[in-house]
Amino acid sequence: MKIDLGNFDLTQLPSAEDDNFEFKSSRTSLEDLKKKLSCAVSAFANSGGGCFIAGVDSDGNADNDLPLKVGKVGRQDLRDWADQIVNQVEPVPKYEIKIISDSVGRGVIQSDSAVLLVAVYESHAGPHMAHDNCYYIRAGAHTVKAKHFIVDAIWAKRHFSKPRLTHLFRLKPENEQVIQLGIISLTDAPAIEVKVNISPLPKKMTNLGHLFPLQISVIDQDNPFFFDVVTYSQADKLFGENLLLEVEYKDLSGNSYNYNTRLEISGSVPPVTLKNDASAKIVTALESINKALLKLADLVGCVPQCNFYRSSDRFLGNTPCTLIETGRCRIKV
């Protein structure tokens, strides 16, 4: 859930609590309010986001009794007090605080009172733990402790819901004489605003330095990014050593990530197969020649008693001849 706090007022509150909004009366003691705020922040962060509203009744109307100054001596600003409580949640989720002083017709707010709104945004860094070392979630309109299997599921979600990029080398599918470097995603989450740099560049790419860092709008499991780096036959000689791959990227929430590693091409690429190689044509041609020669041998017969003669030799005994030697026999023609 995402709220535009800059334009938010009490008219946008629902008439009752729900999955996204939790109401607390200003008549709640500060100690209880502190505990409930911490638990609610944990719950909303673990459940897709939401808003904690203090200073309103069960209908979402301002009840005019939440002071702007709190604490035992009434000296702490309400915003600072809320900030301290939210920052006790581990890890601290992304949040915003707004102090509302105009009820816009929903209840009454006097000059020394306010309504406190704490907006907690969806988090991919959960699970988030409250002040009491417990994890909470939203269950309808209620904040409840999360069971162990739910906490485990949130941990798993944390691992797979953020983008994770890595690299690999491969033979170019349409030309196996070329090696490509690929940036691929390990999770379902897309990586956006991706920047790829190699330092120093491979020897065959030094004239392409003006293109780096490469910028790719999105990389996900359906859209990896591959580019040519060197030919197979020259990989060991021209790719280079001690090259650093640097990949910068963001998730959909704008969080930044980095993947840095040293590139080692030796042993990272499978052997070239014949099916796409020019040598396959040579093998096929040789096989055809061999078959033709064997067929010719069957037609004219073998001459096993003859010694091999070059085609330049003019006579075999008293008979002019030329000999062709195949894999099976020698043929007199």
Secondary structure, DSSP 8 states (H G I E B T S, - for coil): ----GGG--GGGS-SS--SSEEEE-TTS-HHHHHHHHHHHHHHHHHTTEEEEEESB-TTS-EES--BSEESTTS-EEHHHHHHHHHTTSBS---EEEEEE---TTSEE--TTB-EEEEEEE--SS---B-TTS-BEEEETTEEEE--HHHHHHHHHHHHHSS--EEEEEEEETTEEEEEEEEEEESSSS-EEEEEEEEES--GGGGGGGGG-SEEEEEEBTTB-EEEEEEEGGGHHHHS-SSEEEEEEEE-TT--EEEEEEEE--TTSS----STTSHHHHHHHHHHHHHHHHHHHHHHH---TTS----TT--EETTEE--EEE-SS-EEE-
